[in-house]
Amino acid sequence: MRESADLRALNARLTREIAERERVQKELRVAEQTMQQSSKLAALGEMSAGVSHELNQPLAAMKTYLAGRGCCCSAAALRKRCPAFSASTT
C-alpha cells in the first residue's frame, strides 16, 4: 500500500517536471525566434545606412564642388535641373 502511494507521488512529481520542462522549452523557442528577428533587422539597418551613405556621399561632394566654384546656379535652379540634388538636400 505504501509503495503505491510513493509511486503516485513520484508520478505526480514527474508529470509536473515534464510540464515545466515543456513550458521552458517553449519560452526558449520564442526567445530564439525573437533574437533571430532582431539580428535580421539589425543587419538590414546597417545595410540601409551603408547604401544611404554611398548614395549621399557623391551628391554632397558635387554640391560642395559646385559651391566652391562659385557656380552661378542657385540652389533652386539646381533642384529643378537635377532631381538627385533635390533629394540629397531634403
Backbone as CSV, one residue per row, in Angstrom:
resi,resn,N_x,N_y,N_z,CA_x,CA_y,CA_z,C_x,C_y,C_z
1,MET,0.815,-1.183,0.000,0.000,0.000,0.000,0.871,1.263,0.000
2,ARG,1.865,1.252,0.852,2.771,2.404,0.943,3.492,2.604,-0.379
3,GLU,3.874,1.503,-1.012,4.574,1.558,-2.287,3.739,2.259,-3.345
4,SER,2.477,1.963,-3.399,1.624,2.563,-4.421,1.430,4.059,-4.168
5,ALA,1.389,4.495,-2.926,1.295,5.925,-2.627,2.579,6.637,-3.046
6,ASP,3.721,5.985,-2.797,5.011,6.553,-3.220,5.069,6.669,-4.741
7,LEU,4.611,5.640,-5.430,4.615,5.668,-6.894,3.710,6.784,-7.424
8,ARG,2.553,6.943,-6.807,1.654,8.026,-7.235,2.311,9.389,-7.017
9,ALA,2.984,9.560,-5.903,3.659,10.831,-5.606,4.781,11.085,-6.611
10,LEU,5.551,10.030,-6.892,6.627,10.169,-7.880,6.066,10.470,-9.269
11,ASN,4.978,9.823,-9.612,4.350,10.049,-10.912,3.851,11.499,-11.021
12,ALA,3.256,12.014,-9.957,2.774,13.397,-9.959,3.943,14.370,-10.086
13,ARG,5.023,14.103,-9.366,6.209,14.961,-9.451,6.803,14.933,-10.850
14,LEU,6.880,13.746,-11.436,7.406,13.603,-12.787,6.534,14.347,-13.792
15,THR,5.224,14.268,-13.623,4.296,14.980,-14.509,4.518,16.489,-14.418
16,ARG,4.705,16.994,-13.200,4.967,18.433,-13.018,6.289,18.837,-13.668
17,GLU,7.304,18.011,-13.490,8.615,18.311,-14.077,8.546,18.322,-15.603
18,ILE,7.826,17.380,-16.175,7.668,17.331,-17.635,6.950,18.581,-18.130
19,ALA,5.887,18.975,-17.449,5.139,20.174,-17.844,6.020,21.418,-17.749
20,GLU,6.802,21.507,-16.677,7.708,22.651,-16.504,8.761,22.671,-17.607
21,ARG,9.326,21.533,-17.926,10.343,21.449,-18.974,9.767,21.849,-20.330
22,GLU,8.551,21.402,-20.626,7.907,21.769,-21.892,7.643,23.270,-21.952
23,ARG,7.239,23.870,-20.828,6.988,25.318,-20.781,8.284,26.097,-21.035
24,VAL,9.352,25.660,-20.389,10.644,26.338,-20.547,11.148,26.195,-21.982
25,GLN,10.969,25.021,-22.581,11.401,24.822,-23.963,10.620,25.725,-24.922
26,LYS,9.347,25.893,-24.658,8.528,26.785,-25.495,9.021,28.226,-25.365
27,GLU,9.302,28.664,-24.139,9.825,30.014,-23.930,11.165,30.197,-24.638
28,LEU,11.990,29.171,-24.611,13.290,29.230,-25.276,13.114,29.389,-26.789
29,ARG,12.187,28.636,-27.374,11.938,28.758,-28.823,11.492,30.165,-29.182
30,VAL,10.601,30.733,-28.373,10.120,32.098,-28.625,11.281,33.090,-28.518
31,ALA,12.117,32.931,-27.508,13.263,33.836,-27.325,14.241,33.719,-28.496
32,GLU,14.484,32.504,-28.968,15.379,32.305,-30.110,14.827,32.964,-31.365
33,GLN,13.524,32.821,-31.603,12.904,33.438,-32.773,12.985,34.963,-32.686
34,THR,12.758,35.506,-31.512,12.848,36.954,-31.315,14.268,37.437,-31.580
35,MET,15.234,36.683,-31.099,16.628,37.050,-31.294,17.016,36.999,-32.766
36,GLN,16.559,35.983,-33.481,16.838,35.888,-34.910,16.240,37.073,-35.656
37,GLN,15.011,37.441,-35.327,14.354,38.567,-35.982,15.102,39.869,-35.691
38,SER,15.532,40.045,-34.457,16.292,41.246,-34.090,17.607,41.315,-34.854
39,SER,18.248,40.179,-34.999,19.507,40.128,-35.732,19.307,40.491,-37.198
40,LYS,18.234,39.978,-37.797,17.938,40.300,-39.195,17.667,41.791,-39.361
41,LEU,16.891,42.365,-38.447,16.575,43.792,-38.528,17.824,44.653,-38.332
42,ALA,18.718,44.234,-37.454,19.961,44.975,-37.244,20.817,44.956,-38.504
43,ALA,20.915,43.797,-39.151,21.687,43.693,-40.386,21.067,44.556,-41.484
44,LEU,19.752,44.550,-41.577,19.061,45.365,-42.565,19.302,46.851,-42.305
45,GLY,19.274,47.254,-41.052,19.544,48.646,-40.701,20.953,49.072,-41.075
46,GLU,21.922,48.212,-40.805,23.306,48.520,-41.170,23.457,48.631,-42.682
47,MET,22.820,47.722,-43.401,22.913,47.734,-44.851,22.274,49.003,-45.428
48,SER,21.110,49.377,-44.916,20.443,50.571,-45.437,21.243,51.834,-45.108
49,ALA,21.873,51.872,-43.959,22.717,53.017,-43.613,23.916,53.101,-44.564
50,GLY,24.502,51.958,-44.892,25.630,51.935,-45.823,25.231,52.386,-47.213
51,VAL,24.089,51.909,-47.690,23.615,52.299,-49.023,23.321,53.795,-49.042
52,SER,22.653,54.274,-48.010,22.336,55.705,-47.922,23.613,56.542,-47.942
53,HIS,24.609,56.114,-47.192,25.880,56.838,-47.165,26.528,56.838,-48.538
54,GLU,26.558,55.689,-49.186,27.195,55.587,-50.504,26.489,56.442,-51.547
55,LEU,25.181,56.617,-51.414,24.452,57.472,-52.355,24.628,58.955,-52.030
56,ASN,24.596,59.291,-50.768,24.666,60.700,-50.378,26.067,61.282,-50.468
57,GLN,27.087,60.459,-50.318,28.459,60.960,-50.330,28.807,61.646,-51.657
58,PRO,28.594,61.020,-52.823,28.928,61.707,-54.077,28.057,62.952,-54.314
59,LEU,26.808,62.897,-53.896,25.932,64.057,-54.069,26.423,65.239,-53.228
60,ALA,26.824,64.959,-52.011,27.360,66.021,-51.158,28.666,66.571,-51.736
61,ALA,29.497,65.701,-52.293,30.749,66.150,-52.906,30.467,67.057,-54.103
62,MET,29.485,66.689,-54.928,29.130,67.540,-56.076,28.616,68.893,-55.599
63,LYS,27.800,68.868,-54.583,27.245,70.103,-54.039,28.370,71.008,-53.535
64,THR,29.327,70.432,-52.807,30.461,71.189,-52.285,31.321,71.723,-53.423
65,TYR,31.561,70.891,-54.416,32.373,71.292,-55.573,31.728,72.475,-56.291
66,LEU,30.429,72.370,-56.536,29.736,73.451,-57.230,29.719,74.730,-56.402
67,ALA,29.552,74.595,-55.105,29.560,75.763,-54.231,30.943,76.400,-54.212
68,GLY,31.982,75.591,-54.219,33.355,76.079,-54.197,33.739,76.791,-55.492
69,ARG,33.159,76.392,-56.579,33.453,77.028,-57.870,32.699,78.330,-58.030
70,GLY,31.830,78.615,-57.095,31.040,79.826,-57.210,30.081,79.733,-58.385
71,CYS,29.536,78.579,-58.529,28.625,78.323,-59.633,27.517,79.364,-59.643
72,CYS,27.178,79.837,-60.833,26.177,80.883,-60.947,24.757,80.341,-60.761
73,CYS,24.639,79.055,-60.622,23.311,78.460,-60.462,22.862,78.574,-59.013
74,SER,21.648,78.931,-58.829,21.099,78.956,-57.475,20.704,77.534,-57.074
75,ALA,20.478,77.350,-55.794,20.047,76.035,-55.316,18.715,75.656,-55.940
76,ALA,17.824,76.625,-56.110,16.524,76.341,-56.724,16.705,75.866,-58.168
77,ALA,17.624,76.487,-58.899,17.873,76.072,-60.283,18.469,74.673,-60.325
78,LEU,19.367,74.370,-59.394,19.957,73.027,-59.354,18.892,71.973,-59.048
79,ARG,17.994,72.296,-58.124,16.937,71.352,-57.793,16.046,71.089,-59.007
80,LYS,15.804,72.125,-59.768,14.943,71.986,-60.950,15.607,71.134,-62.024
81,ARG,16.930,71.322,-62.213,17.649,70.596,-63.252,18.052,69.190,-62.848
82,CYS,18.275,68.995,-61.567,18.825,67.713,-61.099,18.021,67.207,-59.899
83,PRO,17.101,66.291,-60.145,16.289,65.754,-59.033,17.128,65.097,-57.942
84,ALA,18.272,64.523,-58.307,19.127,63.884,-57.301,19.641,64.908,-56.317
85,PHE,19.951,66.109,-56.801,20.396,67.179,-55.912,19.284,67.547,-54.945
86,SER,18.101,67.616,-55.467,16.936,67.942,-54.644,16.744,66.905,-53.547
87,ALA,16.864,65.623,-53.891,16.672,64.559,-52.911,17.748,64.574,-51.842
88,SER,18.976,64.964,-52.207,20.070,64.936,-51.229,20.026,66.119,-50.280
89,THR,19.263,67.158,-50.622,19.236,68.337,-49.764,17.977,68.407,-48.910
90,THR,17.111,67.396,-48.995,15.895,67.422,-48.180,16.034,66.536,-46.982
